[in-house]
C-alpha cells in the first residue's frame, strides 16, 4: 500500500498495535511493519526516559499505525501457527553428511 494515499490522521487517532516496556523491542516491531510497507511510529510519553521511568503508564512504549492499516498490521504481528515447533530433544534429529566431506577431513 502506498503511504501517500493515506489521509492525514491526528496523532491521538493513530492506533496502538503493540505495547511494551522495552524500547528496542518496540523498534524491532516498528521495523517489521515498515518492511511490509506499513508506516509505524514508536511512541513514549514525553519526559519518561529523561526521568528514568520504566514501569507503569509513563514507562509504556507503544507502536502506532494508521487506522486504515491497523488490521493488516495486527495480522503481521500474530504468531504463525503453521510453523513447526522445535523438538524438546535432539533424539529425533537425523544428521546427514556426504561421504566426500568425511574423506576431506582425513
C-alpha positions as CSV (number, residue, x, y, z in Angstrom):
1,X,0.0,0.0,0.0
2,X,1.3,3.4,-0.9
3,X,1.7,5.6,2.2
4,X,1.0,8.8,0.3
5,X,-2.6,7.6,-0.3
6,X,-3.4,7.6,3.4
7,X,-5.4,10.5,4.6
8,X,-3.8,12.6,7.4
9,X,-4.8,11.5,10.9
10,X,-4.3,13.5,14.1
11,X,-1.8,11.8,16.4
12,X,-4.4,11.0,19.0
13,X,-6.3,8.9,16.4
14,X,-3.4,6.6,15.5
15,X,-4.0,3.1,16.8
16,X,-1.8,1.0,19.1
17,X,-0.8,-2.3,17.6
18,X,2.0,-3.2,20.1
19,X,2.8,-2.2,23.7
20,X,6.0,-2.9,25.7
21,X,8.4,-1.5,28.3
22,X,11.5,-2.3,26.1
23,X,12.4,0.4,23.6
24,X,14.5,-1.9,21.5
25,X,11.6,-4.4,21.2
26,X,9.3,-1.6,20.1
27,X,11.7,-0.5,17.4
28,X,12.0,-4.1,16.1
29,X,8.2,-4.3,15.8
30,X,8.0,-1.0,14.0
31,X,10.8,-2.0,11.7
32,X,9.0,-5.2,10.8
33,X,5.8,-3.3,9.9
34,X,7.8,-0.7,7.9
35,X,9.4,-3.5,5.9
36,X,5.9,-4.6,4.9
37,X,5.1,-1.0,3.8
38,X,3.1,0.0,6.9
39,X,4.1,3.3,8.4
40,X,4.7,2.9,12.1
41,X,5.7,5.1,15.0
42,X,7.3,4.3,18.3
43,X,5.8,6.5,21.0
44,X,6.9,7.1,24.5
45,X,5.4,9.5,27.0
46,X,7.4,12.8,26.9
47,X,9.9,13.0,29.7
48,X,9.6,9.4,30.8
49,X,13.0,8.4,29.5
50,X,14.6,11.6,31.0
51,X,13.2,10.8,34.4
52,X,14.2,7.1,34.2
53,X,10.6,5.9,34.5
54,X,10.5,2.3,33.2
55,X,7.2,1.0,34.7
56,X,3.6,1.9,34.7
57,X,1.8,4.1,32.3
58,X,4.7,6.5,31.9
59,X,7.1,3.7,31.2
60,X,5.0,2.1,28.5
61,X,6.2,2.3,24.9
62,X,3.7,1.8,22.1
63,X,3.9,1.2,18.4
64,X,1.3,3.2,16.5
65,X,-0.1,2.7,12.9
66,X,-2.6,4.5,10.7
67,X,-6.2,3.3,11.4
68,X,-6.5,2.1,7.7
69,X,-3.6,-0.2,8.2
70,X,-4.5,-1.5,11.7
71,X,-5.9,-4.9,10.7
72,X,-3.1,-5.6,8.3
73,X,-0.5,-4.7,11.0
74,X,-2.2,-6.9,13.6
75,X,-2.2,-9.9,11.2
76,X,1.5,-9.4,10.5
77,X,2.3,-9.4,14.2
78,X,0.3,-12.5,15.0
79,X,2.4,-15.6,15.6
80,X,2.3,-18.0,12.7
81,X,0.7,-21.3,14.0
82,X,1.8,-23.1,10.8
83,X,5.4,-23.1,11.8
84,X,6.6,-26.3,13.3
85,X,7.8,-26.1,16.8
86,X,11.3,-27.1,17.7
87,X,11.6,-30.6,19.3
88,X,12.2,-30.9,23.1
89,X,15.3,-33.1,22.5
90,X,17.7,-34.0,19.7
91,X,16.9,-37.7,19.9
92,X,14.7,-37.5,16.7
93,X,17.2,-35.3,14.7
94,X,18.8,-37.1,11.8
95,X,22.3,-35.9,11.0
96,X,23.4,-36.3,7.4
97,X,26.7,-35.7,5.7
98,X,28.3,-36.5,2.4
99,X,30.9,-39.2,2.2
100,X,33.1,-36.7,0.2
101,X,33.1,-34.4,3.2
102,X,34.2,-37.2,5.5
103,X,37.0,-38.0,3.2
104,X,38.2,-34.4,3.2
105,X,38.5,-34.4,6.9
106,X,41.0,-37.3,7.0
